[in-house]
Amino acid sequence: MLESNKDSLKLEAMKRVVGLIAKGKNASELFPAVVKNVASKNIELKKLVYVYLVRYAEEQQDLALLSISTFQRALKDPNQFIRGSALRVLSSIRVPIIVPIMMLAIKEAAADLSPYVRKTSAHAIQKLYSMDPDQKEQLIEVIEKLLKDKSTLVAGSVVMAFEEVCPDRIDLIHKNYRKLCNLLVDVEEWGQVVIISMLTRYARTQFTSPWKENNEKAFYDSDSEEKKDQTEAQPYIMDPDHRLLLRNTKPLLQSRNTAVVMSVAQLYWHLAPKHEVNIVTKSLVRLLRSHREVQYIVLQNIATMSIQRKGMFEPFMKSFYVRSTDATHIKTLKLEILTNLANEANISTILREFQTYVKSQDKAFAAATIQAIGRCATNISEVTDTCLNGLVLLLSNRDETVVAESVVVIKKLLQTQPTQHSEIIKHMAKLFDNITVSMARASILWLMGEYCERVPKIAPDVLRKMAKTFTAEEDIVKLQTVNLAAKLYLTNSKQTKLLTHYDIRDRTRFIRQLIVPNEKSGALNKYARRILLAPKPAPVLESAFKDRDRYQLGTLSHSLNTKATGYLELSDWPAVAPDQSVRNVEVIEPVQEWAPLVGKTKKPKSDKFYSDDEEEKEEERSKSSGSEDSSSSSSSSSSDGLFLSLCLKVYLLNLCLLRFIPVFPMSLQVTTPSFGPVKTYELLHHMTGKGLSAKYHFSRQPCLYQPSMVAVQVILTNSSDHSLEEIHIGDRSPASLNIHCFNTIERLEPEASVTVSMGIDFSDSTQAANFQLCTKEDQFSVSIQPAVGELLMPSTMTEQDFSKEQGGFNLHKFAGRTVSSRALVLVSLELKESSTALLTINTEKSVMASMLLRDLKQALAQA
C-alpha cells in the first residue's frame, strides 16, 4: 500500500502504521517504504509521514540522511506543521556531520512567523547542544532572541532550552522577567512548571530575603541600642518585581495539573514572606485525592514543610489519617506528618489514632507507628510516661515484630531518663525468654548491661541463661551477651567471673585482655570501666525529613534525599538587592479610556497580559473609523465620553455595584458580573487585639448559611510570639442581630493566618453590625459596616420587563435585589440630547431608594 500509486491507499497505510506505533509496536522495518513518501504533495499523507520519521529518524540515521535535502526543502513549506515536523526530524538525526545544517535551520525557524515552528526550534536547541556542546555561544544567541517572543506557545520551550544550555546566564532573564511573570497564567502546563522553577532560582539571586526583618530583629535584641535603632529604621520593603511573581503565580494553585500546583507551592515556600506561605496549604491537601504516585511526592514535601511550620497543616490533620486502602509507603509518610504535627494540644487525639495503627496487619507500618510513639514521647514531655507505659503493654503482644520494635523504642526512651524506670527494665527481663527477635533480645541485653547496677540481682541471672544458649544465638545477640558479661564483671565480679570466658572471635579476645589482663598486656586494664561503662548520650529521635530542606522542594533530589544529576541549587538571598532597573523595558502603551460611541454598543474588553502589535494597530484602526462615522463633532463626543466614563467609574467603584448584571439595550443577552477588586477592611488592629489582627471583605457570593445574609470572609492573623487559643465570636449588639458565627479556632500559632466565613443579616440597612471577637483570655469589640452595594445581589430580567416605553437612549441598565428583604432595585443610566447623564432608580423600598440616591449624588458631585 505504501508503494501504491494512489494517495488514498498510502494514506490508509500510514494511518495503520501510526496506529501500530501508538500501540507500542515496532514499525521500524517500514522506514524505507515510508521515507519515499516524504515528498508527497498530499498534506495529510505528508503529516503522517513526518510523525513516523520523528519517531524513527534517530534509529535509522543512514536512511534518514538520504532524504535530508527533502527535509531542508520542507523547512520552506507553506504549512506550519510541515515546517515544524521537518525541523523535528532534522534534529532527530544525531549525526555530527549535519550540525551546520541544523544550526542554520534552527536560526531560520526562530524567526518564523508561526509560533509552533518557533517552539519547535526551541526544542531543537536542546538536541543540538547535547550532540555538540561547542555550539553553545551560537545557541545562546538564538535563546536570547526567543526569550523576547511574546507567544505563550514559545515561552515554556525556550525557558527549558535556557535551563539546559545556559542556566547561569541570569542576565538574559532581566529584560524578560516581567513578561514571563505576566504570560505565566496562559502558558501550557508543563511550560508553567519549567518557568516557575527558573523564576524561583532567579528571585533568590535578585531580591533580598522576605524573612530578613524577623531574623535581624532577633539578632539585634541582644546587641546595642544603637544597632537596634538602626535596624528598626530600615524595615523590609518587598521589591515590586518580587511581589509581581508571587501575585501572578497564586492563581495557578487552582491548576488541574498537580506538577503546577507543586511548583507554585515550592515557590511560595522558598520566596514568600512566612505569613503568606499558608495559602498553599489547601492546594497541597487537595492533591492528596490524586493517584498514589502523586500522593507520595506531595506527602514527602509536606513532611519537610511540617517540621518547620506545624501550624500550616495542623487544621487539616484529619487529611493525614491513614486509610486501610493506602499503600505502605503512603501510610508511613502520613505517619511521619502526624508525628511532626503533634503538640500538647492534639497529642491525645494523635495517640488514639496511633493505637489503631499498632494493630494493623501491615507489620512494617505497625513497627513505624511504634517508632512514631517513641518520637512523640521524646518531643512532648507531658506524655512520656503515658507512651512508655503503652509500649510496655505492647511487650505482651503476640506479634513478634511489634514486641521487637517496642523493645528497641523503650531502650531509646530509657536512655533519656534511666533512673526513673528500673521497674520497666525488670519487666523486660521477665519477658526475655519469650522474645525471639534478635534485635529485641540484643536491646534488652544492652539495657541490662548499661544499667546493671540498678538491677543487681536480675542481670546476672539473665547472663546465666544466655550462657546456656550462647552458641545458638545470632551474632548481634552474642556481642551484647559478651558486653553484658564484661560490664557485670566490672560491677559484680563474684557472680560473673566464670562466665567471662565465652568466645566470639576478636571482640571476646579484646574484652578478655581488657578486663582479665596477663602480664604482657595490662596497660588498658585501669581504663576498663571508663571504656565499657562510659556515659553515653541519649539517642535523638527525630524525623527522617529533618535535613531534606537543603534541597529545593518538588525536585527529584528532594524526593531521593541525594543530589541528582542536573540539580541546580538555590542560592542564598543576597544581602543587598541588585539593581532592579535591569528589568525595566520601555513599552509605550496607549491609555484606554472607557468612552463608548453614541449609537453603538461597545463590547467590553477583557484584561490581557499582553497584546501583539498587529492587534493594537487593528484596534486603533477600528477606533479611528468609528470616530469618522460618528455624526457628532470630535469635541462634543470627547466631552460626552469623558463625562460618562467618570460617572460610571465612580458609580461602579465607590458603590461596589460590580455585582450587578448589565443588560445591554440592543440585545437581550445577560452577561456575567464583571470582576472588581475586592476591598479589604480592618476589623481589629494587632496592637488593639494584643497580637490578634483581623481583616474582612465581602465575598459577593450568595451566603451558604441563610439567603437573607451577606457573606463575609474574615482573615485572622496571630502577630504575637505565642499561640492564641479559642478564638470565637462573643456577644453581639443589638442582641437580636442575626449572625452565623464561624467555628471556634482552637489554636492559632504565631505568624499563622486562617480565613473563616461568616454570615450577617443587615436587614437592608447600612447600620454597622457590632459584636465581640474573643480569645481564651480577652474580648475585643469590633464592627462591620456594609457599603450600599454590598446589600444588593444580581437579578436577571428581560429588557421588556425592565423598561416599558422608556424614552431616550439607555446606555446601561442594572437589575438587582436587596439581600435581606429581596426588594427589587432597578438602575438605568441614560444619555439625553443636552449631553447630560440622567440616572434613574426604581425600588420597592423607599428607604433603600433614598440611600442609593444620596450616595450617588455625592459621588457624581465629586466627579
Beta strands, then each sheet from edge to edge (+ up, - down):
strand 1: 661-662
strand 2: 681-684
strand 3: 692-702
strand 4: 710-718
strand 5: 724-733
strand 6: 739-740
strand 7: 745-748
strand 8: 753-760
strand 9: 769-774
strand 10: 779-784
strand 11: 792-794
strand 12: 809-818
strand 13: 824-831
strand 14: 837-843
sheet 1: 1+ 12- 11+
sheet 2: 1+ 12- 13+ 14-
sheet 3: 2+ 3- 4+ 8- 6+
sheet 4: 7+ 5- 9+ 10-
end
